[in-house]
Amino acid sequence: MTVYSEETHGNRAGLLVELFSPFTNPLNPNNWVQVAFHIWDMTQMALQLGGTRKIAQEDYQSAFRFLREAKTFSPEDIVEMAKTQTLTLIDTEILREYELNRLGRDFPMTASLGRLSWQLSIYAKLYDVWKNIALGLPSEYGLIIPAERYYRSYYARGRPSFRDAFVMWRKKLVPFDLPLKILREDMGFSPELAEKFIEHAYYDPSPGELARINRTIPLSPEYIKERLIEFGLSDEEVKVYQKWIEKEPVKDELIRVSALLMQEYAEGTLDLKTFEKIHREWEFSESEIKLRKYIAQLLRSKYVLKLRRDAKIYLFRRDVIEPDELYEQLRNLGFADEIANAITELEAARKGIVWNK
């Protein structure tokens, strides 16, 4: 009888040699018996294939049905089930291993298929889950964790993280040696690098925090620039952020000043050149200046149109023009028909005249 190695798996050189051995030595009866065993082995394996697949599929579906039901189980029920299932599966596994080893003596290929189906079966039966609940977790919580706590307490070698140790040192709760030793011993820093790292550990305010602080407490340009550099910004970004932070305290006032400038230009007390000059001095962008100038011009047009409208209305009130003339002159100023009609109707009504176009 051939002993199958991991290299042959019952389907390579060892199997072929035995299958053809009767032809090389036809007078040896053992060779013919060996061939018969192989043929029988392959026949039995083929017969088991369909049943094995069906059982594996049924076990798989059964596992999913059970997991859906398990949502309603209490923790106590799950633990008790784990104890029962583990004992049952241990006993079944021993018997199955015995049967597979005995079968593998004469029918290695059939045994190999059987072992595969058994492995799939114990996987679908959640064997590892039950075993962990019944054996793994109790041993961990009952033995390993209490022992770990004991030794940690006994040796008392635990230390906080570097960041916590640094803060504790700043609060004068621990000596400077603690964060230094954590860097040297726990993180492997050189003495020079550890010293530099502690200097680096001081808190650096973000650009947003600097902007908020500067709205309440004026910060010097030198301080702002230094903090931005320490925060890790490039030279170009430092310039941009510094301008923003220094301008942040007067942002609301700049918006109000711009609104007043637009109003002054609209009423004719400010020329366009001065309007643009003041906005550029405070670093408004060209797009902002263009839009604000456009708004100012719209306000001026509106202001002029309102004055001309009022002039026509006062002529009507002084009986210089009739309602139809007021309507026509308002239309000539550019008022829409319904607006000119409504204004004329209102002014006529104030005189007790019923009028409508």
Buried (B, 14 or more C-beta within 10 A) or exposed (E): EBEBEEEBEBEEEBBEEBBEBBEEEEEEEEBBEBBEBBEEBBEBBEEBEEEBEEBBEEBEEEBEEEEEEEEEEEEEEEBBBBBEBBEEBBEBEEEBEEEBEEBBEEBBBBBBBBBEBBEBBBBBBBBEBBBBBBBEEBEEEEEEEEEEEEEEEEEEEEBBEBEBBBBBBBEEEBEEEBBBBBBBEEEEBEEEBBEEBBEEBEEBBEBEBBBBBBBEEEBEEEEBBEBBBEBEBEEEBBEEBBEBBBBBBEEEEBEEBBEEBBBBBBEEEBEEEEBBEBBEEEEBEEEEBEEBBEBBBEBBEEBBEEEBBEEBBEBBEEEEBBBEBBBBBBBEBEBEEEEBBBBBBEBBEEEEEEBEE
